[in-house]
Amino acid sequence: MKTDDGGPAFSRTAYIERDVRGNITSEVEAQDGMSLRDYFAAQALAGLIAAHTGEMSLPVANHAARDAYEFADAMIVARRK
């Protein structure tokens, strides 16, 4: 089962800019950006790290990363209500 990632967080629509003669001056491709889930997890992780006291060892970092995604998943569920 695919995890609900909340969709794109910072998407950008493709567009073309032209000068008065119709020549293309700028062209930007569409981008999905990161998922909302990843954005929420990054924000949660920043808070978890800021609140952590003591050494940030790899096992502690791994646990914090898992917790951050659990927070992100909870935020996506809350957002859907």
KOLPALO-650094 format. One line per field, with one value per atom (N, C-alpha, C): residue in three letters; atom name; x, y, z. Coordinates in nm, 3 decimals, always signed. Layout:
BEGIN
aa ALA:...
at CA:...
u X:...
v Y:...
w Z:...
This chain:
BEGIN
aa MET:MET:MET:LYS:LYS:LYS:THR:THR:THR:ASP:ASP:ASP:ASP:ASP:ASP:GLY:GLY:GLY:GLY:GLY:GLY:PRO:PRO:PRO:ALA:ALA:ALA:PHE:PHE:PHE:SER:SER:SER:ARG:ARG:ARG:THR:THR:THR:ALA:ALA:ALA:TYR:TYR:TYR:ILE:ILE:ILE:GLU:GLU:GLU:ARG:ARG:ARG:ASP:ASP:ASP:VAL:VAL:VAL:ARG:ARG:ARG:GLY:GLY:GLY:ASN:ASN:ASN:ILE:ILE:ILE:THR:THR:THR:SER:SER:SER:GLU:GLU:GLU:VAL:VAL:VAL:GLU:GLU:GLU:ALA:ALA:ALA:GLN:GLN:GLN:ASP:ASP:ASP:GLY:GLY:GLY:MET:MET:MET:SER:SER:SER:LEU:LEU:LEU:ARG:ARG:ARG:ASP:ASP:ASP:TYR:TYR:TYR:PHE:PHE:PHE:ALA:ALA:ALA:ALA:ALA:ALA:GLN:GLN:GLN:ALA:ALA:ALA:LEU:LEU:LEU:ALA:ALA:ALA:GLY:GLY:GLY:LEU:LEU:LEU:ILE:ILE:ILE:ALA:ALA:ALA:ALA:ALA:ALA:HIS:HIS:HIS:THR:THR:THR:GLY:GLY:GLY:GLU:GLU:GLU:MET:MET:MET:SER:SER:SER:LEU:LEU:LEU:PRO:PRO:PRO:VAL:VAL:VAL:ALA:ALA:ALA:ASN:ASN:ASN:HIS:HIS:HIS:ALA:ALA:ALA:ALA:ALA:ALA:ARG:ARG:ARG:ASP:ASP:ASP:ALA:ALA:ALA:TYR:TYR:TYR:GLU:GLU:GLU:PHE:PHE:PHE:ALA:ALA:ALA:ASP:ASP:ASP:ALA:ALA:ALA:MET:MET:MET:ILE:ILE:ILE:VAL:VAL:VAL:ALA:ALA:ALA:ARG:ARG:ARG:ARG:ARG:ARG:LYS:LYS:LYS
at N:CA:C:N:CA:C:N:CA:C:N:CA:C:N:CA:C:N:CA:C:N:CA:C:N:CA:C:N:CA:C:N:CA:C:N:CA:C:N:CA:C:N:CA:C:N:CA:C:N:CA:C:N:CA:C:N:CA:C:N:CA:C:N:CA:C:N:CA:C:N:CA:C:N:CA:C:N:CA:C:N:CA:C:N:CA:C:N:CA:C:N:CA:C:N:CA:C:N:CA:C:N:CA:C:N:CA:C:N:CA:C:N:CA:C:N:CA:C:N:CA:C:N:CA:C:N:CA:C:N:CA:C:N:CA:C:N:CA:C:N:CA:C:N:CA:C:N:CA:C:N:CA:C:N:CA:C:N:CA:C:N:CA:C:N:CA:C:N:CA:C:N:CA:C:N:CA:C:N:CA:C:N:CA:C:N:CA:C:N:CA:C:N:CA:C:N:CA:C:N:CA:C:N:CA:C:N:CA:C:N:CA:C:N:CA:C:N:CA:C:N:CA:C:N:CA:C:N:CA:C:N:CA:C:N:CA:C:N:CA:C:N:CA:C:N:CA:C:N:CA:C:N:CA:C:N:CA:C:N:CA:C:N:CA:C:N:CA:C:N:CA:C:N:CA:C:N:CA:C:N:CA:C
u +0.084:+0.000:+0.088:+0.060:+0.140:+0.103:+0.205:+0.185:+0.134:+0.034:-0.016:+0.092:+0.148:+0.254:+0.201:+0.070:+0.011:+0.019:+0.083:+0.100:+0.220:+0.243:+0.360:+0.345:+0.456:+0.455:+0.492:+0.583:+0.631:+0.636:+0.521:+0.518:+0.530:+0.568:+0.581:+0.528:+0.443:+0.383:+0.484:+0.482:+0.567:+0.516:+0.607:+0.566:+0.675:+0.631:+0.722:+0.698:+0.806:+0.796:+0.844:+0.773:+0.808:+0.824:+0.908:+0.921:+0.809:+0.808:+0.701:+0.694:+0.804:+0.806:+0.766:+0.742:+0.701:+0.817:+0.939:+1.055:+1.058:+1.091:+1.099:+1.220:+1.194:+1.303:+1.335:+1.238:+1.258:+1.161:+1.211:+1.127:+1.156:+1.053:+1.068:+0.984:+1.046:+0.974:+0.897:+0.791:+0.713:+0.797:+0.777:+0.845:+0.745:+0.750:+0.661:+0.709:+0.838:+0.891:+0.888:+0.920:+0.917:+0.773:+0.752:+0.616:+0.585:+0.458:+0.416:+0.460:+0.458:+0.503:+0.649:+0.734:+0.875:+0.894:+0.816:+0.825:+0.785:+0.672:+0.628:+0.732:+0.789:+0.890:+1.014:+1.055:+1.173:+1.149:+1.028:+0.995:+0.992:+0.931:+0.925:+1.065:+1.149:+1.285:+1.365:+1.347:+1.417:+1.378:+1.250:+1.204:+1.257:+1.259:+1.309:+1.458:+1.533:+1.677:+1.699:+1.623:+1.638:+1.604:+1.508:+1.466:+1.554:+1.636:+1.720:+1.835:+1.854:+1.970:+2.061:+2.186:+2.282:+2.338:+2.411:+2.478:+2.377:+2.393:+2.307:+2.381:+2.378:+2.444:+2.359:+2.416:+2.343:+2.215:+2.218:+2.092:+1.987:+2.028:+1.934:+1.881:+1.967:+1.926:+1.827:+1.854:+1.762:+1.625:+1.623:+1.497:+1.423:+1.495:+1.435:+1.376:+1.446:+1.396:+1.267:+1.262:+1.139:+1.025:+1.055:+0.953:+0.904:+0.994:+0.957:+0.855:+0.875:+0.779:+0.647:+0.651:+0.527:+0.448:+0.517:+0.452:+0.396:+0.474:+0.430:+0.304:+0.303:+0.185:+0.063:+0.083:-0.028:-0.078:+0.013:-0.028:-0.109:-0.071:-0.145:-0.285:-0.296:-0.427:-0.513:-0.456:-0.530:-0.573:-0.490:-0.519:-0.636:-0.653:-0.760:-0.897:-0.901:-1.029:-1.096
v -0.118:+0.000:+0.124:+0.217:+0.339:+0.436:+0.494:+0.595:+0.723:+0.784:+0.914:+1.019:+1.075:+1.175:+1.317:+1.334:+1.467:+1.546:+1.490:+1.562:+1.656:+1.730:+1.819:+1.939:+1.977:+2.091:+2.221:+2.215:+2.336:+2.316:+2.285:+2.261:+2.393:+2.380:+2.497:+2.461:+2.544:+2.523:+2.561:+2.486:+2.520:+2.647:+2.726:+2.846:+2.889:+2.966:+3.022:+3.173:+3.248:+3.394:+3.430:+3.524:+3.568:+3.720:+3.767:+3.911:+3.962:+4.089:+4.148:+4.090:+4.035:+3.974:+3.827:+3.774:+3.634:+3.537:+3.590:+3.503:+3.457:+3.331:+3.277:+3.339:+3.399:+3.459:+3.376:+3.296:+3.215:+3.098:+2.982:+2.863:+2.786:+2.757:+2.687:+2.560:+2.449:+2.321:+2.308:+2.232:+2.206:+2.122:+2.147:+2.070:+2.034:+1.910:+1.868:+1.920:+1.936:+1.974:+1.856:+1.881:+1.773:+1.744:+1.627:+1.595:+1.670:+1.688:+1.753:+1.670:+1.538:+1.450:+1.476:+1.487:+1.516:+1.653:+1.751:+1.885:+1.881:+1.816:+1.805:+1.731:+1.624:+1.546:+1.631:+1.711:+1.796:+1.897:+1.954:+2.051:+1.983:+1.865:+1.792:+1.752:+1.708:+1.668:+1.785:+1.902:+2.021:+2.047:+2.032:+2.051:+1.943:+1.820:+1.710:+1.729:+1.771:+1.793:+1.911:+2.018:+2.136:+2.104:+2.015:+1.980:+1.874:+1.807:+1.698:+1.752:+1.690:+1.723:+1.602:+1.626:+1.516:+1.494:+1.385:+1.354:+1.303:+1.347:+1.301:+1.190:+1.071:+0.957:+0.907:+0.818:+0.765:+0.691:+0.607:+0.544:+0.645:+0.749:+0.853:+0.928:+0.958:+1.026:+0.941:+0.810:+0.719:+0.718:+0.715:+0.716:+0.848:+0.958:+1.090:+1.099:+1.043:+1.046:+0.965:+0.850:+0.770:+0.846:+0.907:+0.985:+1.102:+1.165:+1.280:+1.238:+1.121:+1.073:+1.030:+0.983:+0.952:+1.081:+1.187:+1.317:+1.366:+1.351:+1.395:+1.320:+1.189:+1.110:+1.154:+1.184:+1.232:+1.368:+1.454:+1.585:+1.571:+1.478:+1.456:+1.404:+1.311:+1.259:+1.372:+1.452:+1.564:+1.664:+1.686:+1.782:+1.736:+1.606:+1.552:+1.562:+1.585:+1.591:+1.725
w +0.000:+0.000:+0.000:-0.089:-0.100:+0.012:+0.073:+0.177:+0.113:+0.176:+0.128:+0.154:+0.047:+0.065:+0.066:+0.058:+0.064:-0.066:-0.166:-0.293:-0.287:-0.395:-0.399:-0.306:-0.243:-0.151:-0.222:-0.314:-0.380:-0.532:-0.589:-0.733:-0.810:-0.934:-1.020:-1.158:-1.211:-1.342:-1.451:-1.560:-1.674:-1.739:-1.789:-1.863:-1.961:-2.058:-2.159:-2.163:-2.159:-2.174:-2.314:-2.375:-2.510:-2.512:-2.601:-2.618:-2.710:-2.740:-2.821:-2.962:-3.009:-3.144:-3.141:-3.023:-3.012:-2.993:-2.983:-2.962:-2.816:-2.796:-2.660:-2.589:-2.473:-2.395:-2.271:-2.226:-2.107:-2.111:-2.071:-2.069:-1.940:-1.865:-1.737:-1.741:-1.708:-1.704:-1.572:-1.575:-1.453:-1.357:-1.229:-1.125:-1.017:-0.971:-0.863:-0.728:-0.712:-0.582:-0.486:-0.362:-0.263:-0.224:-0.167:-0.123:+0.006:+0.031:+0.154:+0.274:+0.259:+0.368:+0.402:+0.300:+0.325:+0.389:+0.345:+0.404:+0.552:+0.581:+0.720:+0.804:+0.749:+0.823:+0.850:+0.753:+0.772:+0.883:+0.885:+0.990:+1.126:+1.132:+1.259:+1.305:+1.211:+1.247:+1.302:+1.244:+1.295:+1.441:+1.471:+1.608:+1.702:+1.655:+1.738:+1.768:+1.669:+1.689:+1.784:+1.766:+1.851:+1.997:+2.017:+2.154:+2.218:+2.137:+2.188:+2.272:+2.386:+2.468:+2.469:+2.465:+2.464:+2.324:+2.313:+2.187:+2.084:+1.960:+1.851:+1.777:+1.834:+1.771:+1.654:+1.574:+1.460:+1.501:+1.605:+1.647:+1.690:+1.759:+1.802:+1.679:+1.584:+1.461:+1.381:+1.372:+1.302:+1.368:+1.500:+1.574:+1.551:+1.554:+1.532:+1.391:+1.292:+1.154:+1.142:+1.205:+1.204:+1.271:+1.386:+1.457:+1.371:+1.298:+1.215:+1.109:+1.049:+0.949:+1.013:+1.136:+1.205:+1.231:+1.271:+1.288:+1.154:+1.048:+0.916:+0.873:+0.894:+0.858:+0.938:+1.066:+1.150:+1.101:+1.056:+1.006:+0.876:+0.792:+0.667:+0.697:+0.793:+0.831:+0.889:+0.976:+1.037:+0.931:+0.832:+0.725:+0.639:+0.624:+0.541:+0.607:+0.738:+0.811:+0.796
